[in-house]
Structure formats: structure tokens, C-alpha cells
Amino acid sequence: MKKYNVYGMGAALVDTEIEVDDTFLGSAGIDKGVMTLVDEARQDRLLAMLSTHLVASRRASGGSAANSVIATSCFGGRAFYTCKVADDENGRFYLADMARAGVDCNACAGRESGVTGKCLVMITPDAERTMNTFLGISSTLSADNLDEAALAASEYLYVEGYLVTSPTGRAAAIAAREFAARNGVRTALSFSDPGIVAHFRDGLADMIGPDDIDLLFCNLAEAQEWTGAERLEDAAEGLRRVARSFAVTLGGEGALVFDGRHYHRIAPHPVKPIDTNGAGDMFAGAYIFGITNGFDAVAAGRLANRAAAELVTHYGPRLPAPLHRQLLEEFNREQG
């Protein structure tokens, strides 16, 4: 048994969630439903425009891969996370939050001067999340931040596609994948966002590498963007050209899982969503927990779908830690 189920790497972002409406997004010139990189000045201007809303805001440690490895840990798995935070109040908050979630972290060894990354997450009444992200010091995450001993001691490397936006982050992801391959560690990747696939396709291809990735996570819009196919079935066939296995999340329609030999349609778990922020991250974290703890792809997909459905009935990108174990116990009883 390896020490870690998953070694994640990605941005370290402190999320501030705020409820807004479509009128605000339009007046502020914000593209709805996607992640947009902004500088700190732009983010500060948006916060000033939202000053009357901040009384209802919520702060949490975030970043796509961070949300996923926290989910794996909270279900009872063992997780490590490589990231970069600054020696500021947000950085201290972030690391303390990761420690509370039971995730070992390379950044605990020391921090540099600078600004920890921040993400403004705007939730509209239809539960859609729109993100404006200032990467801060996360943009300088590099191969120097890798913990090779921890990576070699992991079953899976999990990389968020957002790293493609940073030259050093992209190089770090490639170095990690190559190290993982040499050391018998499987690699999983998330496409992260349709805009990332549209604008950074070549960089994502470099991160995937010349050989197929072991496991790919994406939603339907990302799969369509990558493959150029409209129908789910055609997009799935296109994904098989770059991934040995994959999971395509379909929102309220459940998910499609490919285990390397067969397709499996995962039925939806109907809920009334209030905030979709982090749903894909939760799916990936729960799925990785499942396949590294004795579940086959179908059972892992069902657990992941159930966890993501529960998440969207709460505000924020994560569930309360005790709720993960409760969900797992309920799931195991239902599975017999």
C-alpha cells in the first residue's frame, strides 16, 4: 500500500463567494459561467462594486485540484498537495485549512513574500458559478515545488488543467507526469473549464503528453470543445484517443464513465442546486477515493455523482468534513 492515494498539484486560491444576478455580470462585463484570469487591480475594482454584497460573502481555501484532494481526504483517503502560497494572511489561512482537512502540503515547509492567489466566485440565482481569478504567487508554481518522495509514494498524480495558463505551472505538470511515469504512478488530469480547453489546447496536449493519460475528468462542454463533436457518444470516442479511462460529468443528467473497456452511464441523483461551484472537483475527488479504495469504475462513479449532487445543495466548493463519511456510509449501505 502506498502512503498516498493521490498527489494533487494546482493553484492555491482563497475563494470569496458572493451572490449576484445576471444584471451585475452584464454591467461589469463579466463572461458568465467560466473562469477568467484577472489582475489584482481588476479584482479589487469588482470587490468595490460588490461592497454592499460582502456581508453575505463566504471565504474558503480553494483551487480546483485542492478541492478534489480535500474531498479524497475527507472520505477517508490519504492526500498530498503541491501548491504555492505567500507569507501573508491568506496564505496562513489557506495552509491551516488544508491541515484541518488532513492534507499534507509541500507549502507547509515555508512561504515567500508576495500575494496569495484569490478567486472571486459569483453565484447567480440559477446556481451557475462565474469565477474571476487573480493567481498571485500561484502563477510561479514550478517544478522546484514538487516533492518527488511524496509523488513516488502515491497511487495517482492529479493535475488541474488550470496550470496550463502559467508557463512554469505547465512545465511543472509535465515534469510531474514524466516523474510519475518513471515511478509507476498513474496520472489523472482535469480539463477544468471550457475556456481553458478553447484557448490553451496545445498546452493541455503537452501536459497530456505523447502517451494517453491514465484518467481524464471533464464536463460535456469541455469534451465537446476538445473533440469538436456535438453528440456525447462522438465526444467520448474522441476522448479515447487521449485517455485510457475517463469520466464526463453531465450535470443533472448524471455522468458517463469509460473504464478502459466499457462505457457506463451513471444515473443522476436529482436535487435542487443552489451553487454549482466545485461540483466537478468533488466528483473527481470522490471518484479517485473510490478507485483507490476498492471500488470499480461504476461504484466510484455513483459515489462521485452522489457527492457532487450533495455539494450543489450547499454554498461553497466543499462539504462539511463529517458529511463525507455520512455520505459514504449511506452509499455503502445502499450498495449492500
KOLZA-696380 format. One line per 4 residues: number of its first residue (from 1); their letters; for each residue x, y, z negated of C-alpha. Coordinates in steps of 0.25 Angstrom, whole numbers. Layout:
NUM	A	X:Y:Z | ... $
END
This chain:
1	MKKY	0:0:0 | 5:14:4 | 5:25:-6 | -4:34:2 $
5	NVYG	-16:31:11 | -14:44:18 | -3:54:20 | -10:67:25 $
9	MGAA	-4:79:31 | -10:93:35 | -13:107:31 | -15:111:16 $
13	LVDT	-26:121:16 | -35:127:5 | -49:127:10 | -59:138:7 $
17	EIEV	-73:134:11 | -83:145:14 | -97:144:19 | -100:153:31 $
21	DDTF	-110:154:42 | -108:154:57 | -110:169:58 | -98:171:50 $
25	LGSA	-90:161:58 | -94:169:71 | -91:183:65 | -78:178:60 $
29	GIDK	-74:172:74 | -72:158:68 | -74:145:76 | -84:136:69 $
33	GVMT	-81:122:65 | -66:122:68 | -53:125:61 | -46:138:65 $
37	LVDE	-32:141:61 | -31:156:56 | -20:164:49 | -21:169:35 $
41	ARQD	-26:183:39 | -38:177:47 | -41:168:35 | -41:180:26 $
45	RLLA	-50:188:35 | -60:177:35 | -60:175:20 | -62:190:19 $
49	MLST	-74:189:28 | -79:178:19 | -76:184:6 | -91:184:2 $
53	HLVA	-91:169:4 | -79:166:-4 | -87:164:-17 | -92:151:-11 $
57	SRRA	-79:146:-5 | -72:133:-9 | -57:130:-10 | -51:117:-7 $
61	SGGS	-38:111:-3 | -39:106:12 | -33:103:25 | -39:92:34 $
65	AANS	-29:81:30 | -29:86:16 | -44:84:15 | -42:70:21 $
69	VIAT	-31:65:11 | -38:71:-1 | -51:62:3 | -42:50:5 $
73	SCFG	-36:52:-9 | -50:55:-16 | -55:42:-10 | -44:35:-18 $
77	GRAF	-33:35:-7 | -19:40:-8 | -15:52:0 | -3:61:2 $
81	YTCK	-4:75:9 | 7:83:16 | 4:98:17 | 10:111:15 $
85	VADD	5:122:5 | 11:135:0 | 15:139:-14 | 2:147:-16 $
89	ENGR	-11:145:-24 | -18:138:-13 | -6:128:-11 | -7:125:-26 $
93	FYLA	-22:123:-25 | -20:114:-13 | -10:105:-20 | -17:104:-33 $
97	DMAR	-30:100:-25 | -22:89:-17 | -17:84:-30 | -31:83:-36 $
101	AGVD	-35:75:-24 | -24:65:-27 | -16:68:-14 | -1:68:-15 $
105	CNAC	5:80:-7 | 18:84:-2 | 16:99:-5 | 16:96:-20 $
109	AGRE	31:96:-19 | 32:111:-17 | 26:123:-9 | 31:134:-1 $
113	SGVT	27:149:-1 | 16:152:9 | 1:151:10 | -6:138:9 $
117	GKCL	-16:135:20 | -30:139:19 | -43:135:26 | -56:143:27 $
121	VMIT	-67:133:29 | -80:140:33 | -93:131:31 | -105:135:39 $
125	PDAE	-119:130:36 | -119:119:46 | -107:113:37 | -97:116:48 $
129	RTMN	-83:120:43 | -75:130:50 | -60:132:46 | -50:143:47 $
133	TFLG	-37:139:42 | -24:146:38 | -13:135:38 | -3:143:29 $
137	ISST	9:135:25 | 2:122:31 | 6:127:44 | 20:124:41 $
141	LSAD	18:109:36 | 29:102:43 | 36:88:43 | 44:93:32 $
145	NLDE	32:91:23 | 30:77:26 | 32:67:14 | 37:55:22 $
149	AALA	37:46:10 | 23:48:7 | 19:47:22 | 26:34:23 $
153	ASEY	19:29:11 | 5:32:17 | -4:23:26 | -9:35:34 $
157	LYVE	-4:49:39 | -15:58:41 | -13:71:49 | -23:82:51 $
161	GYLV	-24:88:65 | -23:102:60 | -8:100:58 | -7:102:73 $
165	TSPT	-9:117:72 | 5:118:65 | 18:115:73 | 25:110:60 $
169	GRAA	12:103:56 | 11:96:69 | 25:91:68 | 23:86:54 $
173	AIAA	11:78:59 | 19:72:70 | 31:69:60 | 22:63:50 $
177	REFA	15:54:61 | 29:49:66 | 34:46:52 | 21:39:49 $
181	ARNG	22:30:61 | 36:26:57 | 32:22:43 | 19:14:46 $
185	VRTA	9:25:42 | -3:27:51 | -7:41:56 | -20:48:55 $
189	LSFS	-24:61:62 | -36:70:61 | -39:79:73 | -44:89:63 $
193	DPGI	-52:99:71 | -57:100:86 | -50:113:87 | -37:106:83 $
197	VAHF	-39:96:94 | -42:106:104 | -30:115:102 | -19:106:97 $
201	RDGL	-22:93:105 | -7:92:109 | -2:94:95 | -12:83:90 $
205	ADMI	-7:74:101 | 7:76:95 | 2:73:81 | -5:60:86 $
209	GPDD	8:56:93 | 11:47:105 | 4:35:98 | -10:34:93 $
213	IDLL	-13:40:79 | -18:29:70 | -30:36:65 | -37:49:70 $
217	FCNL	-48:57:64 | -57:67:72 | -71:72:73 | -79:71:86 $
221	AEAQ	-75:85:91 | -61:82:89 | -62:69:96 | -69:76:108 $
225	EWTG	-58:87:108 | -47:77:108 | -53:67:119 | -61:77:127 $
229	AERL	-73:67:126 | -87:71:122 | -92:57:118 | -88:51:105 $
233	EDAA	-85:38:112 | -76:44:122 | -69:53:112 | -66:40:103 $
237	EGLR	-60:33:115 | -51:45:117 | -46:45:103 | -42:31:104 $
241	RVAR	-31:36:113 | -24:43:102 | -29:36:89 | -29:21:85 $
245	SFAV	-41:24:76 | -49:36:73 | -62:42:67 | -70:52:73 $
249	TLGG	-80:59:64 | -93:63:69 | -99:72:59 | -114:68:56 $
253	EGAL	-112:56:65 | -102:49:57 | -89:44:63 | -82:35:74 $
257	VFDG	-71:27:69 | -61:19:78 | -53:9:70 | -43:5:81 $
261	RHYH	-52:-5:88 | -67:-2:86 | -76:11:85 | -84:12:72 $
265	RIAP	-96:23:71 | -97:27:57 | -111:31:53 | -113:45:48 $
269	HPVK	-117:48:33 | -128:58:34 | -126:71:25 | -129:85:26 $
273	PIDT	-116:92:27 | -113:106:21 | -98:107:24 | -90:98:35 $
277	NGAG	-76:103:30 | -67:92:28 | -77:81:33 | -67:75:43 $
281	DMFA	-56:76:33 | -64:68:23 | -67:58:34 | -52:56:37 $
285	GAYI	-48:55:22 | -59:45:19 | -56:37:31 | -41:36:28 $
289	FGIT	-44:32:14 | -53:21:19 | -44:15:29 | -32:15:19 $
293	NGFD	-41:8:9 | -46:-4:15 | -58:2:24 | -59:-2:38 $
297	AVAA	-62:10:48 | -77:8:47 | -77:9:32 | -67:20:32 $
301	GRLA	-76:28:42 | -88:26:34 | -81:31:21 | -75:43:29 $
305	NRAA	-89:46:35 | -96:45:21 | -85:54:14 | -86:65:25 $
309	AELV	-101:65:24 | -100:67:10 | -90:78:11 | -98:87:21 $
313	THYG	-109:88:10 | -99:95:1 | -92:108:3 | -77:107:5 $
317	PRLP	-67:98:12 | -66:87:1 | -76:80:-8 | -74:80:-24 $
321	APLH	-64:69:-27 | -73:60:-35 | -83:59:-23 | -73:52:-14 $
325	RQLL	-73:40:-24 | -88:40:-25 | -90:40:-10 | -80:29:-9 $
329	EEFN	-87:20:-20 | -101:23:-13 | -95:19:0 | -89:6:-5 $
333	REQG	-102:2:-11 | -109:5:2 | -99:-3:9 | -101:-15:0 $
END
